[in-house]
Amino acid sequence: MNAPTIIVAAIVAVVFLAIIIKAIVDKKNGKSSCSCGCSCSGCAMKGACHPNE
């Protein structure tokens, strides 16, 4: 491998890890991963996000 390939791979890995860490932190803080901003009452995956409801 050459240097530019390693640099691009490192940048992609850092961005990927940042996205995963943000999702984990948001989940721990009780934030929804739903991007529509709507109520989860009509969502087919409600049980996966809110198992106690």
Secondary structure as the mmCIF struct_conf table of DSSP 4:
data_model
#
loop_
_struct_conf.conf_type_id
_struct_conf.id
_struct_conf.beg_label_comp_id
_struct_conf.beg_label_asym_id
_struct_conf.beg_label_seq_id
_struct_conf.end_label_comp_id
_struct_conf.end_label_asym_id
_struct_conf.end_label_seq_id
HELX_RH_AL_P HELX_RH_AL_P1 ALA A 3 LYS A 28
TURN_TY1_P TURN_TY1_P1 ASN A 29 GLY A 30
BEND BEND1 SER A 35 CYS A 36
HELX_RH_3T_P HELX_RH_3T_P1 CYS A 40 GLY A 42
TURN_TY1_P TURN_TY1_P2 ALA A 44 MET A 45
HELX_RH_AL_P HELX_RH_AL_P2 LYS A 46 CYS A 49
TURN_TY1_P TURN_TY1_P3 PRO A 51 ASN A 52
#
